[in-house]
Each structure stands twice: as C-alpha cells, then as structure tokens.
Amino acid sequence: MPDVSNEDFTLIPFSGSDGESHLTYGTIRDIAARIWRSAGRAPYVDATDLANECFLRLARRAPPLEAGRSVQVSYCVTIIRRLLVDEVRRRAAEPGIGRPTVILTSTEARETRPVIVDLLALDEALAELAEIDERQSRIVELRFFGGMDRASAAKVLDISVRTLTREWGLARAWLLARLRS
C-alpha cells in the first residue's frame, strides 16, 4: 500500500481564483492544532478530534466550489472554534471541572503581549460583538483563532488591509474592555 501523508489527502476540490485548487486534511489538522494550542491544550479534546469532526462536517456541507481556499480555511476556523467551545461548555457543566483559559496572541511582531481570558467569556463576547459588527467579530476569529496575519484575513473578508487594521483595532479594544468588565 502506498504511503499517503496528510498533505496528500485532498478533501475539497474547488475552482478558486486564489491559486490553490484543494484543501487538504493536513491544512485542517494544522488549523485545529493552532486553535487547540490557543485553548491551553485542552486535556479533554485534542487537535486530531477537532480536525476529524471538522472533516466530517465539511464532507456534509462545504462552502461553494467557487469559493477560494481562503474562504475554505475561514470556514474551517469557524467550525473548529465552535466545536471547541461546545466541548468546553459540556465539560464545564460537569462538577469539579474548571473553565479553561485562552491565550490570545497575535501574528504581528509589534503585538507581542498575550492576553489570557476565559474561553467561554471570549465566546460570549464574540457573540455580542457579532451582533454589533459581524465583520469585526470575523476579524477577531480569523486573527486569534485562525492565526491569520492582516493580509490573509483581509483577503478572506475581501477588504483592504487598511480597513482591516482599523477595524481590528476597534474590535480588539472593544473585546478587551468587555472581557475586563
């Protein structure tokens, strides 16, 4: 039997205009690992579990074929974040289990101070932010959970880097104020 690595396994073919023609399980696994690490390596779920469940959900309902790879990756980030939060909620309801914290870091060199917050509080704050400004909520999700830099997140959202930078600053300030209250 031939050896097939994760990167060789094509999950979703599509005809995107961003130069890539498929999303691999390896990419999904990398996204899941990044989100899992940001959640403090939650002991009751691992990156492989998150990636596998994301794979199954994508197999059932993937974004349209015209969507580019960046949209596919964005969709994966959302699925995996929701899976992790759902598992944390389920576990937090059990007696004797605390609520995990998330270490929010940025991919930008000048934003080096990590912020440590409760994962469920962050999810609630993101839901509130989404009611106020959906795009700002997506920016936070792509930057913190997806690990995307400004240019990548701007491409996914189809906005300029300058617009993303402005809204990123507003969203970050609102979230930090909300989480401190």
TORPA-4810 file (N, C-alpha, C, O; in nm, 3 decimals):
<nodes>
NODE_1_0.084_-0.117_0.000_0.000_0.000_0.000_0.089_0.124_0.000_0.185_0.130_0.077_M
NODE_2_0.061_0.222_-0.085_0.144_0.342_-0.090_0.128_0.427_0.036_0.021_0.429_0.097_P
NODE_3_0.235_0.495_0.072_0.232_0.584_0.188_0.168_0.715_0.146_0.215_0.780_0.052_D
NODE_4_0.061_0.756_0.215_-0.009_0.879_0.183_-0.003_0.969_0.306_-0.059_0.935_0.411_V
NODE_5_0.062_1.082_0.293_0.071_1.175_0.406_-0.057_1.259_0.413_-0.136_1.262_0.319_S
NODE_6_-0.075_1.325_0.526_-0.192_1.411_0.542_-0.199_1.518_0.434_-0.308_1.550_0.387_N
NODE_7_-0.086_1.573_0.395_-0.085_1.680_0.297_-0.128_1.632_0.159_-0.171_1.713_0.077_E
NODE_8_-0.118_1.501_0.132_-0.156_1.449_0.002_-0.305_1.420_-0.007_-0.356_1.395_-0.116_D
NODE_9_-0.373_1.423_0.103_-0.513_1.384_0.106_-0.599_1.505_0.074_-0.612_1.596_0.156_F
NODE_10_-0.656_1.507_-0.045_-0.740_1.618_-0.087_-0.879_1.601_-0.030_-0.944_1.498_-0.049_T
NODE_11_-0.923_1.702_0.039_-1.056_1.696_0.100_-1.160_1.759_0.008_-1.259_1.696_-0.027_L
NODE_12_-1.137_1.883_-0.029_-1.238_1.957_-0.103_-1.176_2.019_-0.227_-1.098_2.114_-0.216_I
NODE_13_-1.209_1.967_-0.344_-1.163_2.035_-0.465_-1.252_2.157_-0.490_-1.372_2.154_-0.461_P
NODE_14_-1.196_2.261_-0.544_-1.275_2.377_-0.582_-1.201_2.454_-0.688_-1.082_2.432_-0.711_F
NODE_15_-1.272_2.544_-0.751_-1.213_2.620_-0.860_-1.194_2.764_-0.817_-1.246_2.856_-0.880_S
NODE_16_-1.120_2.784_-0.711_-1.098_2.917_-0.658_-1.000_2.995_-0.743_-0.924_2.939_-0.822_G
NODE_17_-1.004_3.125_-0.726_-0.917_3.212_-0.805_-0.791_3.251_-0.730_-0.716_3.337_-0.776_S
NODE_18_-0.766_3.190_-0.614_-0.651_3.232_-0.535_-0.530_3.141_-0.554_-0.442_3.137_-0.468_D
NODE_19_-0.525_3.068_-0.663_-0.405_2.993_-0.698_-0.397_2.854_-0.640_-0.305_2.780_-0.676_G
NODE_20_-0.486_2.815_-0.554_-0.485_2.681_-0.495_-0.609_2.608_-0.543_-0.712_2.669_-0.570_E
NODE_21_-0.598_2.477_-0.553_-0.712_2.404_-0.608_-0.770_2.301_-0.514_-0.860_2.226_-0.553_S
NODE_22_-0.721_2.294_-0.390_-0.778_2.197_-0.298_-0.743_2.232_-0.153_-0.647_2.305_-0.125_H
NODE_23_-0.822_2.179_-0.063_-0.798_2.192_0.080_-0.765_2.053_0.131_-0.838_1.958_0.104_L
NODE_24_-0.656_2.040_0.203_-0.613_1.908_0.249_-0.647_1.885_0.396_-0.669_1.979_0.472_T
NODE_25_-0.650_1.759_0.432_-0.669_1.724_0.572_-0.556_1.784_0.656_-0.579_1.828_0.769_Y
NODE_26_-0.436_1.786_0.603_-0.323_1.844_0.675_-0.345_1.989_0.711_-0.307_2.033_0.820_G
NODE_27_-0.406_2.065_0.621_-0.437_2.205_0.649_-0.538_2.215_0.762_-0.524_2.297_0.853_T
NODE_28_-0.641_2.131_0.756_-0.742_2.131_0.862_-0.678_2.092_0.995_-0.709_2.151_1.098_I
NODE_29_-0.591_1.993_0.992_-0.522_1.948_1.114_-0.435_2.061_1.171_-0.430_2.079_1.293_R
NODE_30_-0.368_2.136_1.085_-0.286_2.249_1.131_-0.371_2.357_1.197_-0.333_2.412_1.300_D
NODE_31_-0.485_2.388_1.136_-0.577_2.487_1.194_-0.625_2.438_1.330_-0.626_2.514_1.427_I
NODE_32_-0.666_2.312_1.337_-0.715_2.255_1.463_-0.606_2.259_1.570_-0.634_2.291_1.685_A
NODE_33_-0.483_2.227_1.533_-0.372_2.228_1.629_-0.347_2.370_1.682_-0.321_2.388_1.801_A
NODE_34_-0.354_2.469_1.594_-0.332_2.608_1.636_-0.441_2.652_1.733_-0.412_2.716_1.834_R
NODE_35_-0.567_2.619_1.703_-0.677_2.656_1.791_-0.668_2.581_1.923_-0.692_2.638_2.030_I
NODE_36_-0.634_2.453_1.917_-0.621_2.371_2.038_-0.511_2.426_2.129_-0.529_2.434_2.250_W
NODE_37_-0.397_2.464_2.069_-0.288_2.523_2.149_-0.332_2.654_2.212_-0.297_2.682_2.327_R
NODE_38_-0.407_2.735_2.137_-0.451_2.863_2.192_-0.548_2.844_2.307_-0.565_2.933_2.390_S
NODE_39_-0.613_2.728_2.312_-0.706_2.698_2.422_-0.635_2.629_2.537_-0.699_2.564_2.620_A
NODE_40_-0.505_2.643_2.543_-0.429_2.586_2.655_-0.419_2.435_2.649_-0.410_2.369_2.753_G
NODE_41_-0.419_2.380_2.529_-0.408_2.235_2.509_-0.513_2.161_2.594_-0.481_2.074_2.674_R
NODE_42_-0.637_2.200_2.572_-0.749_2.144_2.648_-0.736_1.992_2.661_-0.732_1.922_2.560_A
NODE_43_-0.728_1.941_2.784_-0.697_1.799_2.805_-0.806_1.702_2.762_-0.778_1.584_2.742_P
NODE_44_-0.929_1.748_2.748_-1.040_1.658_2.718_-1.074_1.653_2.570_-1.167_1.583_2.531_Y
NODE_45_-1.003_1.724_2.490_-1.020_1.719_2.345_-0.883_1.745_2.284_-0.804_1.821_2.340_V
NODE_46_-0.854_1.682_2.171_-0.725_1.710_2.109_-0.745_1.757_1.966_-0.854_1.752_1.911_D
NODE_47_-0.635_1.803_1.908_-0.641_1.862_1.775_-0.690_1.763_1.670_-0.761_1.801_1.577_A
NODE_48_-0.653_1.636_1.685_-0.697_1.536_1.589_-0.848_1.518_1.595_-0.913_1.507_1.491_T
NODE_49_-0.905_1.515_1.717_-1.050_1.505_1.731_-1.120_1.623_1.664_-1.218_1.607_1.592_D
NODE_50_-1.067_1.743_1.687_-1.125_1.862_1.627_-1.116_1.856_1.475_-1.212_1.888_1.405_L
NODE_51_-1.000_1.816_1.423_-0.981_1.807_1.277_-1.073_1.703_1.216_-1.133_1.726_1.111_A
NODE_52_-1.086_1.589_1.282_-1.173_1.483_1.229_-1.319_1.527_1.224_-1.388_1.503_1.125_N
NODE_53_-1.365_1.592_1.331_-1.504_1.637_1.332_-1.525_1.746_1.227_-1.629_1.750_1.161_E
NODE_54_-1.427_1.835_1.211_-1.436_1.938_1.108_-1.444_1.873_0.970_-1.524_1.914_0.885_C
NODE_55_-1.362_1.772_0.948_-1.362_1.698_0.822_-1.501_1.642_0.792_-1.552_1.655_0.681_F
NODE_56_-1.562_1.580_0.893_-1.695_1.522_0.873_-1.800_1.629_0.841_-1.886_1.608_0.756_L
NODE_57_-1.791_1.741_0.909_-1.887_1.849_0.883_-1.867_1.909_0.745_-1.963_1.943_0.677_R
NODE_58_-1.741_1.923_0.705_-1.713_1.974_0.571_-1.760_1.877_0.463_-1.808_1.919_0.358_L
NODE_59_-1.747_1.749_0.490_-1.791_1.649_0.393_-1.942_1.658_0.372_-1.992_1.628_0.263_A
NODE_60_-2.015_1.698_0.477_-2.160_1.711_0.468_-2.204_1.843_0.405_-2.302_1.848_0.331_R
NODE_61_-2.128_1.950_0.437_-2.172_2.082_0.390_-2.051_2.174_0.378_-2.014_2.243_0.473_R
NODE_62_-1.991_2.175_0.263_-1.875_2.260_0.238_-1.919_2.389_0.170_-2.026_2.393_0.109_A
NODE_63_-1.837_2.494_0.179_-1.867_2.617_0.106_-1.873_2.588_-0.045_-1.823_2.485_-0.089_P
NODE_64_-1.931_2.676_-0.122_-1.944_2.653_-0.266_-1.809_2.634_-0.335_-1.706_2.682_-0.288_P
NODE_65_-1.812_2.563_-0.446_-1.690_2.534_-0.519_-1.620_2.660_-0.569_-1.498_2.661_-0.584_L
NODE_66_-1.696_2.766_-0.594_-1.634_2.890_-0.644_-1.552_2.960_-0.536_-1.467_3.043_-0.567_E
NODE_67_-1.578_2.927_-0.412_-1.505_2.992_-0.302_-1.358_2.954_-0.312_-1.324_2.842_-0.348_A
NODE_68_-1.273_3.045_-0.280_-1.130_3.018_-0.283_-1.084_2.944_-0.159_-1.162_2.920_-0.066_G
NODE_69_-0.958_2.909_-0.159_-0.900_2.836_-0.047_-0.912_2.916_0.082_-0.936_2.859_0.188_R
NODE_70_-0.895_3.047_0.075_-0.901_3.129_0.196_-1.041_3.124_0.260_-1.052_3.127_0.382_S
NODE_71_-1.145_3.115_0.179_-1.280_3.102_0.233_-1.297_2.966_0.298_-1.359_2.954_0.403_V
NODE_72_-1.242_2.863_0.235_-1.248_2.729_0.291_-1.178_2.726_0.428_-1.232_2.670_0.524_Q
NODE_73_-1.061_2.786_0.436_-0.986_2.790_0.561_-1.064_2.868_0.667_-1.070_2.827_0.783_V
NODE_74_-1.123_2.979_0.628_-1.205_3.058_0.720_-1.321_2.975_0.774_-1.352_2.981_0.893_S
NODE_75_-1.384_2.899_0.688_-1.495_2.813_0.727_-1.446_2.709_0.829_-1.516_2.681_0.927_Y
NODE_76_-1.329_2.653_0.806_-1.271_2.555_0.900_-1.245_2.618_1.036_-1.273_2.557_1.139_C
NODE_77_-1.191_2.739_1.038_-1.165_2.809_1.163_-1.294_2.823_1.244_-1.295_2.797_1.364_V
NODE_78_-1.401_2.862_1.179_-1.530_2.879_1.247_-1.580_2.747_1.302_-1.624_2.740_1.418_T
NODE_79_-1.575_2.643_1.222_-1.623_2.511_1.267_-1.543_2.464_1.387_-1.601_2.420_1.487_I
NODE_80_-1.412_2.472_1.380_-1.327_2.419_1.487_-1.344_2.501_1.615_-1.347_2.444_1.724_I
NODE_81_-1.355_2.633_1.602_-1.379_2.715_1.722_-1.510_2.675_1.788_-1.516_2.661_1.910_R
NODE_82_-1.613_2.657_1.710_-1.743_2.619_1.766_-1.739_2.480_1.830_-1.800_2.458_1.934_R
NODE_83_-1.668_2.387_1.767_-1.654_2.253_1.826_-1.585_2.260_1.961_-1.629_2.197_2.057_L
NODE_84_-1.477_2.337_1.969_-1.403_2.350_2.094_-1.489_2.415_2.201_-1.492_2.367_2.315_L
NODE_85_-1.558_2.521_2.168_-1.642_2.591_2.266_-1.755_2.499_2.314_-1.786_2.496_2.433_V
NODE_86_-1.815_2.424_2.222_-1.921_2.331_2.262_-1.869_2.226_2.359_-1.937_2.193_2.457_D
NODE_87_-1.750_2.174_2.334_-1.692_2.074_2.423_-1.659_2.135_2.559_-1.681_2.072_2.663_E
NODE_88_-1.608_2.258_2.560_-1.576_2.326_2.685_-1.704_2.349_2.766_-1.706_2.329_2.887_V
NODE_89_-1.811_2.391_2.699_-1.939_2.411_2.768_-1.988_2.281_2.831_-2.033_2.278_2.945_R
NODE_90_-1.980_2.175_2.753_-2.024_2.044_2.803_-1.943_2.003_2.925_-2.000_1.957_3.024_R
NODE_91_-1.813_2.019_2.918_-1.725_1.981_3.029_-1.740_2.073_3.149_-1.734_2.028_3.263_R
NODE_92_-1.761_2.201_3.124_-1.775_2.297_3.234_-1.900_2.270_3.316_-1.908_2.308_3.433_A
NODE_93_-1.997_2.204_3.256_-2.120_2.170_3.328_-2.100_2.054_3.426_-2.182_2.033_3.515_A
NODE_94_-1.991_1.980_3.409_-1.961_1.868_3.499_-1.902_1.922_3.629_-1.824_2.018_3.626_E
NODE_95_-1.937_1.862_3.742_-1.883_1.909_3.870_-1.731_1.890_3.878_-1.677_1.789_3.832_P
NODE_96_-1.664_1.988_3.935_-1.521_1.978_3.959_-1.432_2.012_3.841_-1.310_2.001_3.851_G
NODE_97_-1.490_2.052_3.729_-1.409_2.085_3.612_-1.416_2.236_3.592_-1.524_2.293_3.581_I
NODE_98_-1.302_2.299_3.587_-1.296_2.443_3.570_-1.311_2.483_3.425_-1.313_2.400_3.335_G
NODE_99_-1.319_2.613_3.405_-1.330_2.668_3.270_-1.190_2.702_3.222_-1.117_2.773_3.291_R
NODE_100_-1.153_2.653_3.104_-1.017_2.680_3.054_-1.000_2.823_3.006_-1.095_2.890_2.968_P
NODE_101_-0.877_2.866_3.011_-0.844_2.999_2.960_-0.782_2.985_2.822_-0.734_2.879_2.783_T
NODE_102_-0.786_3.095_2.750_-0.727_3.102_2.617_-0.619_3.207_2.622_-0.637_3.313_2.681_V
NODE_103_-0.507_3.178_2.560_-0.400_3.276_2.549_-0.412_3.338_2.411_-0.381_3.276_2.310_I
NODE_104_-0.458_3.462_2.409_-0.477_3.531_2.282_-0.347_3.600_2.244_-0.299_3.688_2.315_L
NODE_105_-0.293_3.558_2.133_-0.171_3.620_2.082_-0.198_3.666_1.941_-0.301_3.633_1.882_T
NODE_106_-0.106_3.742_1.886_-0.121_3.793_1.752_-0.003_3.748_1.668_0.105_3.721_1.721_S
NODE_107_-0.023_3.742_1.538_0.086_3.705_1.448_0.174_3.825_1.415_0.279_3.809_1.353_T
NODE_108_0.133_3.943_1.456_0.210_4.064_1.428_0.319_4.082_1.534_0.291_4.069_1.653_E
NODE_109_0.440_4.110_1.492_0.555_4.122_1.582_0.536_4.231_1.686_0.576_4.214_1.801_A
NODE_110_0.475_4.342_1.648_0.462_4.453_1.744_0.349_4.433_1.844_0.335_4.512_1.937_R
NODE_111_0.268_4.330_1.825_0.160_4.299_1.920_0.199_4.173_1.996_0.143_4.066_1.973_E
NODE_112_0.295_4.186_2.085_0.353_4.069_2.149_0.293_4.036_2.285_0.318_3.927_2.336_T
NODE_113_0.215_4.126_2.344_0.159_4.099_2.476_0.040_4.005_2.465_-0.064_4.044_2.410_R
NODE_114_0.053_3.883_2.515_-0.062_3.794_2.511_-0.166_3.834_2.616_-0.132_3.893_2.719_P
NODE_115_-0.290_3.802_2.588_-0.400_3.830_2.679_-0.460_3.695_2.717_-0.492_3.614_2.630_V
NODE_116_-0.475_3.672_2.847_-0.529_3.545_2.894_-0.673_3.568_2.939_-0.700_3.650_3.027_I
NODE_117_-0.766_3.494_2.875_-0.908_3.511_2.906_-0.976_3.375_2.916_-0.925_3.274_2.867_V
NODE_118_-1.090_3.374_2.980_-1.174_3.255_2.989_-1.232_3.227_2.850_-1.285_3.318_2.786_D
NODE_119_-1.222_3.104_2.804_-1.267_3.068_2.670_-1.416_3.094_2.650_-1.456_3.145_2.546_L
NODE_120_-1.498_3.059_2.748_-1.642_3.080_2.734_-1.677_3.229_2.738_-1.769_3.273_2.669_L
NODE_121_-1.604_3.306_2.819_-1.626_3.451_2.822_-1.589_3.512_2.687_-1.657_3.602_2.637_A
NODE_122_-1.481_3.464_2.628_-1.442_3.513_2.496_-1.548_3.479_2.393_-1.582_3.563_2.309_L
NODE_123_-1.601_3.359_2.397_-1.705_3.320_2.302_-1.829_3.408_2.318_-1.888_3.451_2.219_D
NODE_124_-1.868_3.434_2.441_-1.983_3.521_2.466_-1.957_3.663_2.415_-2.044_3.726_2.356_E
NODE_125_-1.836_3.712_2.440_-1.801_3.847_2.394_-1.800_3.853_2.241_-1.844_3.952_2.182_A
NODE_126_-1.750_3.748_2.175_-1.752_3.745_2.029_-1.895_3.743_1.975_-1.923_3.805_1.873_L
NODE_127_-1.984_3.673_2.043_-2.125_3.671_2.002_-2.186_3.810_2.015_-2.261_3.854_1.928_A
NODE_128_-2.153_3.880_2.123_-2.203_4.017_2.141_-2.146_4.109_2.034_-2.218_4.191_1.977_E
NODE_129_-2.018_4.094_2.007_-1.954_4.176_1.904_-2.017_4.148_1.768_-2.034_4.241_1.688_L
NODE_130_-2.050_4.024_1.740_-2.112_3.989_1.612_-2.247_4.058_1.595_-2.285_4.094_1.484_A
NODE_131_-2.320_4.076_1.706_-2.447_4.148_1.699_-2.426_4.295_1.666_-2.509_4.357_1.599_E
NODE_132_-2.315_4.351_1.714_-2.283_4.491_1.689_-2.221_4.507_1.551_-2.262_4.594_1.473_I
NODE_133_-2.122_4.423_1.521_-2.049_4.433_1.394_-1.995_4.294_1.357_-1.893_4.250_1.409_D
NODE_134_-2.064_4.229_1.266_-2.029_4.093_1.224_-1.886_4.085_1.168_-1.813_3.991_1.198_E
NODE_135_-1.849_4.183_1.088_-1.715_4.180_1.027_-1.605_4.188_1.132_-1.504_4.118_1.122_R
NODE_136_-1.623_4.273_1.232_-1.523_4.283_1.337_-1.511_4.150_1.413_-1.401_4.109_1.449_Q
NODE_137_-1.622_4.085_1.436_-1.620_3.954_1.501_-1.542_3.852_1.417_-1.463_3.774_1.470_S
NODE_138_-1.564_3.854_1.286_-1.492_3.763_1.196_-1.342_3.795_1.195_-1.259_3.704_1.187_R
NODE_139_-1.308_3.923_1.202_-1.167_3.961_1.206_-1.100_3.901_1.328_-0.991_3.844_1.318_I
NODE_140_-1.164_3.913_1.444_-1.107_3.856_1.567_-1.094_3.705_1.553_-0.991_3.648_1.589_V
NODE_141_-1.196_3.641_1.502_-1.192_3.496_1.486_-1.078_3.453_1.394_-1.005_3.359_1.426_E
NODE_142_-1.063_3.519_1.282_-0.958_3.483_1.187_-0.818_3.512_1.242_-0.725_3.435_1.221_L
NODE_143_-0.805_3.624_1.312_-0.673_3.662_1.364_-0.633_3.577_1.484_-0.525_3.519_1.486_R
NODE_144_-0.720_3.569_1.585_-0.684_3.497_1.706_-0.693_3.347_1.690_-0.597_3.275_1.721_F
NODE_145_-0.805_3.298_1.642_-0.823_3.154_1.632_-0.759_3.096_1.506_-0.701_2.988_1.510_F
NODE_146_-0.770_3.168_1.396_-0.714_3.117_1.271_-0.567_3.146_1.254_-0.501_3.088_1.168_G
NODE_147_-0.513_3.235_1.336_-0.372_3.267_1.327_-0.334_3.341_1.200_-0.217_3.341_1.160_G
NODE_148_-0.431_3.404_1.135_-0.403_3.473_1.009_-0.341_3.609_1.035_-0.374_3.677_1.131_M
NODE_149_-0.250_3.647_0.946_-0.196_3.782_0.954_-0.298_3.877_0.891_-0.402_3.835_0.841_D
NODE_150_-0.267_4.005_0.894_-0.363_4.105_0.845_-0.395_4.088_0.698_-0.511_4.097_0.657_R
NODE_151_-0.293_4.063_0.619_-0.315_4.049_0.474_-0.404_3.929_0.442_-0.494_3.939_0.358_A
NODE_152_-0.381_3.817_0.508_-0.462_3.696_0.484_-0.606_3.717_0.527_-0.699_3.680_0.455_S
NODE_153_-0.624_3.775_0.646_-0.761_3.799_0.694_-0.833_3.899_0.605_-0.952_3.883_0.579_A
NODE_154_-0.763_4.001_0.558_-0.824_4.099_0.467_-0.867_4.032_0.338_-0.973_4.064_0.283_A
NODE_155_-0.787_3.940_0.289_-0.820_3.869_0.166_-0.947_3.784_0.185_-1.034_3.783_0.098_K
NODE_156_-0.955_3.715_0.297_-1.073_3.632_0.325_-1.199_3.718_0.330_-1.303_3.679_0.278_V
NODE_157_-1.189_3.835_0.393_-1.305_3.921_0.411_-1.329_4.014_0.293_-1.428_4.088_0.290_L
NODE_158_-1.238_4.011_0.196_-1.248_4.094_0.076_-1.254_4.243_0.111_-1.338_4.318_0.060_D
NODE_159_-1.161_4.283_0.199_-1.148_4.423_0.235_-1.001_4.460_0.227_-0.915_4.372_0.216_I
NODE_160_-0.971_4.588_0.230_-0.831_4.631_0.225_-0.763_4.604_0.359_-0.829_4.595_0.463_S
NODE_161_-0.632_4.593_0.356_-0.555_4.573_0.479_-0.573_4.694_0.571_-0.579_4.680_0.693_V
NODE_162_-0.581_4.811_0.512_-0.600_4.933_0.591_-0.734_4.930_0.667_-0.740_4.965_0.784_R
NODE_163_-0.840_4.887_0.598_-0.971_4.875_0.663_-0.966_4.770_0.772_-1.018_4.790_0.882_T
NODE_164_-0.903_4.657_0.742_-0.893_4.551_0.842_-0.816_4.601_0.965_-0.857_4.575_1.078_L
NODE_165_-0.707_4.672_0.943_-0.626_4.723_1.054_-0.708_4.817_1.142_-0.701_4.809_1.265_T
NODE_166_-0.784_4.904_1.081_-0.868_4.998_1.157_-0.974_4.921_1.238_-0.992_4.947_1.357_R
NODE_167_-1.043_4.828_1.173_-1.147_4.754_1.242_-1.091_4.656_1.344_-1.155_4.628_1.445_E
NODE_168_-0.974_4.604_1.318_-0.905_4.516_1.412_-0.878_4.591_1.542_-0.901_4.538_1.651_W
NODE_169_-0.829_4.714_1.531_-0.803_4.795_1.650_-0.929_4.823_1.730_-0.929_4.814_1.852_G
NODE_170_-1.038_4.855_1.660_-1.165_4.880_1.727_-1.219_4.754_1.794_-1.264_4.757_1.909_L
NODE_171_-1.214_4.643_1.721_-1.265_4.515_1.775_-1.183_4.471_1.896_-1.239_4.426_1.996_A
NODE_172_-1.053_4.483_1.886_-0.965_4.441_1.995_-0.990_4.526_2.120_-0.999_4.473_2.231_R
NODE_173_-1.002_4.656_2.102_-1.029_4.745_2.215_-1.163_4.714_2.278_-1.174_4.710_2.401_A
NODE_174_-1.267_4.691_2.197_-1.399_4.660_2.249_-1.395_4.528_2.326_-1.449_4.517_2.437_W
NODE_175_-1.330_4.427_2.267_-1.323_4.295_2.334_-1.250_4.303_2.466_-1.297_4.250_2.567_L
NODE_176_-1.135_4.370_2.467_-1.059_4.380_2.592_-1.139_4.452_2.700_-1.137_4.411_2.816_L
NODE_177_-1.209_4.559_2.662_-1.292_4.631_2.759_-1.405_4.541_2.809_-1.435_4.540_2.928_A
NODE_178_-1.467_4.468_2.719_-1.579_4.381_2.755_-1.530_4.267_2.846_-1.598_4.233_2.943_R
NODE_179_-1.414_4.210_2.816_-1.362_4.098_2.895_-1.313_4.142_3.032_-1.312_4.062_3.126_L
NODE_180_-1.273_4.266_3.045_-1.227_4.317_3.175_-1.342_4.356_3.264_-1.325_4.369_3.385_R
NODE_181_-1.461_4.377_3.206_-1.575_4.421_3.287_-1.642_4.304_3.357_-1.740_4.324_3.430_S
</nodes>
